[in-house]
Amino acid sequence: YFFEALGENTLKTKDFIFLQHGITKDDLSSWLNQRKIDLFITGMQDEYDSIVGDFNRYKFTPKEVKLTGFPRWDALLKNNKINTKQILIMPTWREYIVGSYSKKLMKRRFNPKFYESEYFYRWGSFLHSKKLQELHEKYNYKIVFNPHPQIRPYLEGFDLPNYIITPSVEISMQKLFCESSLMITDYSSVAFEMAVLKKPVIYYQFDKNELFSRHIYTQGYFDYNKDGFGTVVLDIDNLLYELKMKLQNHSFKNNFLIPKANSLEKVTQVILSI
């Protein structure tokens, strides 16, 4: 949206530093290869290798791409809280169920057919599940539903139970990560933020084949079953079972290793070296 708002030629005479909002785990080459990027910041080794390694689809080289970690991780680690009792539910979006983008409005149009989608049905069924409410009451965990910004225009239609919290858009994402002990998502790169904090993730992936054939990206190097930070489930029964096991056993750790020390300093140095 940055490019659409300011125009494709805005950065032609400027150095463009691409400090991503999340780890690039999927194949975004068709989109990124169209851009003039002078410095491409990456956060983990596999991500870096997928962009500059042999036989990949990206045009970038080690000259532009640097492995430093993300500056925000320094603050994330500093502000982390343990022994919290909060479940953070953060599914990503689907381009094919939200409205088309309007350059005039600089946002996507509202699509009433969203409420006919499998996405709405699946997530709505989980959020309204009696078993989820029972887990909330039995283990005294807060339930926070914070979907992708492209899904927020449709929140009212979910008609969430009173015990489920929907945070204001002003609430810091880092605050949500730091104060949560477990995340439930689908394919979102926000899972890496929890990985940095050594907190587990449950992946609810009921539409994997459709997503990677119709969304804005295709599947990359990241294998959720092999590389992910928790269990992958395909249906609501297994999702509720995995959640119950996590709460029952108080199992809130993962052993994922990710470069994170002094990321702010590292990024500053590579910027100054341009």
C-alpha positions in Angstrom: 0.0 0.0 0.0 3.0 2.3 0.5 3.8 2.1 -3.2 0.1 2.5 -4.3 -0.2 5.6 -2.1 3.0 7.4 -3.1 3.5 6.1 -6.6 5.8 3.6 -8.2 8.5 6.1 -9.0 8.7 7.6 -5.5 11.8 5.7 -4.4 13.8 5.7 -7.7 16.2 8.3 -6.5 16.2 7.2 -2.8 17.8 4.3 -0.9 14.9 2.0 0.1 15.5 0.0 3.2 13.1 -2.9 3.5 12.7 -3.6 7.3 10.0 -6.2 7.1 7.0 -6.5 9.4 7.6 -10.2 9.7 9.8 -13.1 8.6 9.4 -13.9 4.9 8.5 -17.6 5.1 6.5 -17.8 1.9 7.5 -17.2 -1.7 6.9 -13.4 -2.2 9.3 -13.2 -5.2 6.7 -12.2 -7.7 5.8 -9.1 -5.6 9.3 -8.2 -4.2 11.1 -8.6 -7.5 9.2 -5.7 -8.9 10.6 -3.4 -6.2 13.8 -1.4 -5.9 15.2 -2.5 -2.6 18.7 -1.3 -1.6 18.8 -3.0 1.8 16.7 -6.1 2.6 16.7 -6.9 6.4 16.1 -10.6 7.3 15.7 -12.2 10.7 16.7 -15.9 10.5 19.1 -18.0 8.6 16.6 -20.1 6.6 14.8 -17.0 5.5 18.1 -15.4 4.4 19.1 -18.5 2.5 15.7 -18.7 0.7 16.2 -15.2 -0.7 19.9 -15.2 -1.7 20.7 -19.0 -2.0 21.1 -20.9 -5.2 18.0 -21.9 -7.3 15.6 -19.4 -5.7 13.2 -17.1 -7.5 14.4 -13.8 -6.0 16.6 -11.3 -7.8 18.4 -10.2 -4.7 22.0 -11.0 -3.7 24.0 -10.8 -0.4 24.9 -7.3 -1.4 21.3 -6.1 -0.6 20.2 -8.8 1.8 21.5 -8.8 5.4 20.9 -11.2 8.3 20.6 -9.1 11.4 17.4 -10.0 13.2 14.7 -7.3 13.7 15.3 -4.3 16.1 11.9 -4.9 17.7 13.1 -8.2 19.1 15.4 -6.4 21.5 12.4 -4.7 23.1 10.2 -7.8 22.8 12.7 -9.8 24.9 13.2 -7.0 27.4 9.4 -6.7 28.0 8.5 -10.3 28.0 6.3 -11.7 30.8 6.1 -15.3 32.0 3.5 -17.2 33.8 0.7 -15.2 32.2 -2.7 -16.7 31.6 -3.6 -15.4 28.2 -4.3 -17.1 24.9 -3.8 -14.9 21.8 -5.8 -15.9 18.7 -4.3 -14.2 15.5 -5.4 -15.7 12.2 -4.2 -14.0 9.0 -6.3 -12.9 6.1 -7.3 -14.2 2.7 -7.2 -11.9 -0.4 -10.0 -13.9 -2.0 -12.6 -13.3 0.8 -12.1 -9.6 1.5 -13.0 -6.8 -0.9 -10.9 -5.5 -3.8 -8.4 -2.7 -3.2 -9.5 0.9 -4.1 -6.7 3.3 -4.9 -9.1 6.2 -4.4 -10.1 5.1 -0.9 -6.6 3.6 -0.2 -8.2 0.6 1.4 -10.1 -2.5 0.5 -13.9 -2.4 -0.2 -16.2 -4.2 2.2 -17.2 -7.6 0.9 -20.5 -8.9 2.4 -19.9 -12.3 1.0 -17.1 -12.7 3.6 -19.8 -14.0 5.9 -20.4 -16.9 3.5 -16.7 -18.0 3.5 -15.3 -21.1 5.1 -12.9 -18.8 7.0 -15.8 -17.1 8.8 -17.5 -20.4 9.5 -14.5 -22.2 10.8 -13.1 -19.4 13.0 -16.6 -18.4 14.1 -17.4 -22.0 15.2 -14.2 -22.2 17.2 -14.8 -18.8 18.9 -18.4 -19.8 19.8 -17.5 -23.3 20.9 -18.9 -24.3 24.2 -15.7 -26.3 24.9 -13.6 -23.1 24.4 -15.7 -21.4 27.0 -15.3 -24.3 29.3 -11.5 -24.2 29.0 -11.6 -20.5 29.7 -13.6 -21.0 32.8 -11.8 -24.0 34.1 -8.2 -22.7 33.6 -9.0 -19.0 34.1 -7.3 -17.9 30.9 -8.1 -14.7 29.1 -9.0 -15.3 25.4 -7.9 -12.5 23.0 -9.0 -12.4 19.4 -6.9 -10.1 17.3 -7.2 -11.1 13.6 -5.3 -9.5 10.7 -6.2 -5.8 10.0 -7.9 -6.8 6.7 -10.3 -8.9 8.8 -11.2 -6.3 11.4 -13.9 -4.6 9.2 -15.8 -7.9 9.6 -15.5 -8.3 13.4 -19.0 -7.2 14.2 -20.4 -10.1 12.2 -18.5 -12.6 14.5 -20.8 -11.5 17.4 -18.2 -12.7 19.8 -19.1 -14.0 23.3 -18.6 -11.5 26.1 -15.6 -13.4 27.6 -13.5 -13.0 24.4 -11.5 -9.8 24.3 -10.9 -7.8 21.0 -8.1 -5.4 21.7 -8.2 -1.8 20.4 -6.1 -1.1 17.3 -4.1 1.3 19.6 -2.9 -1.6 21.7 0.8 -2.5 20.9 1.3 -5.8 19.2 4.4 -6.4 21.3 2.3 -6.0 24.4 0.0 -8.7 23.2 2.9 -11.1 22.5 4.6 -10.3 25.8 1.5 -10.8 27.9 0.4 -14.1 26.2 1.5 -17.6 27.0 0.2 -19.3 23.9 -0.8 -18.3 20.3 -3.4 -19.9 18.0 -2.9 -18.8 14.4 -3.1 -20.3 10.9 -0.2 -19.2 8.6 0.7 -15.8 10.0 4.3 -14.8 10.5 3.4 -13.4 13.9 4.2 -16.9 15.1 7.9 -16.0 14.9 7.4 -13.3 17.5 6.2 -15.9 19.9 9.1 -18.2 18.9 11.5 -15.4 19.9 9.9 -15.4 23.3 10.0 -19.3 23.5 6.2 -19.5 23.6 4.3 -22.2 21.6 1.9 -21.9 18.8 -1.0 -24.0 17.6 -1.6 -23.8 13.8 -5.2 -24.2 12.7 -4.9 -24.9 8.9 -8.3 -26.0 7.5 -7.7 -24.5 4.0 -4.0 -25.0 3.2 -4.4 -26.1 -0.4 -6.8 -23.2 -1.2 -4.7 -20.6 0.5 -1.5 -21.4 -1.3 -3.3 -21.5 -4.7 -5.4 -18.3 -4.3 -3.8 -15.9 -1.8 -1.1 -13.3 -2.6 1.8 -15.7 -2.0 2.8 -19.3 -2.6 4.4 -21.7 -0.2 8.0 -21.2 0.5 10.8 -23.0 2.4 8.9 -23.1 5.7 7.2 -26.4 6.5 4.7 -25.9 9.3 4.9 -29.5 10.4 8.7 -29.7 10.4 9.7 -26.1 11.1 6.8 -24.7 13.0 6.6 -23.9 16.7 3.8 -26.2 17.7 1.1 -28.6 16.5 -0.7 -28.3 13.1 -4.4 -29.2 13.3 -7.0 -29.3 10.5 -10.3 -29.3 12.4 -11.9 -27.8 15.4 -11.9 -31.0 17.5 -8.2 -31.4 17.3 -7.7 -27.7 17.9 -9.7 -27.8 21.1 -7.9 -31.0 22.1 -4.4 -29.5 21.6 -5.5 -26.4 23.5 -6.8 -28.4 26.3 -3.5 -30.4 26.5 -1.5 -27.2 26.6 -3.5 -25.7 29.4 -3.8 -28.9 31.3 -0.1 -29.7 31.3 1.0 -26.0 31.4 3.2 -26.7 28.4 4.4 -23.3 27.3 7.9 -23.6 25.9 9.5 -24.2 22.5 13.2 -24.7 21.8 13.4 -22.8 18.6 16.7 -21.0 18.1 16.5 -17.6 16.3 19.2 -14.9 16.0 18.0 -12.0 18.2 20.9 -10.5 20.2 21.5 -6.7 19.6 19.5 -6.6 16.4 19.0 -2.9 16.7 22.8 -2.3 16.7 23.3 -4.7 13.8 20.6 -3.0 11.6 22.0 0.4 12.4 25.4 -0.7 11.2 24.3 -2.1 7.9 22.2 1.0 7.2 25.2 3.2 7.9 27.3 1.1 5.5 25.1 1.8 2.5 
